[in-house]
């Protein structure tokens, strides 16, 4: 079991006899970064195809309804790709942090020392919260684009008439979502820097701890 009593002034750590495992965000990062990347790699070509179909419809005088519907489906698919690729980057950051957490603990355990595991820094908590807001904002815009496009395709005169205004609002929501994702990634990278600083300090402490143990320096009989 890990102790959570604060035993040092520079970093907030948990102390255990053995290396701790991945926490929940890190497990999610390990499981989801590759599926999110695969989703992005499928969404971007699909968005390009839909954009080409819409451009051809405009050039050849296609129906207003089809052009307007494709004007909603195309950004929906493209920004599904953006949401997926930013999620892949964010989950990869969580995966990296998990590797540091487990690997650092295993190094301390192999050295025969108490395992000091850094508790989640505040930047890590902000990273998770902002990432969640960014994902909900982008996915919300994608869903609304799809609903509007489906309404236009279903012969809704109201949706067709108001589509330009709704697209303007959703463009703002998409930009906010991307900005939030970039902000979340910045906090995630700041968390990596904090973890690296802590591990550098902890690695320097391990030889001192080994020298202070009673069995240190004894020759085998």
Buried (B, 14 or more C-beta within 10 A) or exposed (E): EBEEEEEEEEBBBBBBEEBBEBBEBBBBBBEBBEEBBEBBEBBBEBBBEBBEBBEEBEEEEBEEBBBBBBBBBBBBBBBBBBBBBBBBBBBBBBBBBBBBBBEBBBBBBEBEBBBBBBEBBEBBEBBBEBBEBBBEBBBBBBEBBBBBBBBBBEEBEEBBEBBEEBBEEBEEBBEBBBEBBEBBBBBBBBBBEBBEEBBEBBEEBBEEBBEEEEEEEEEEE
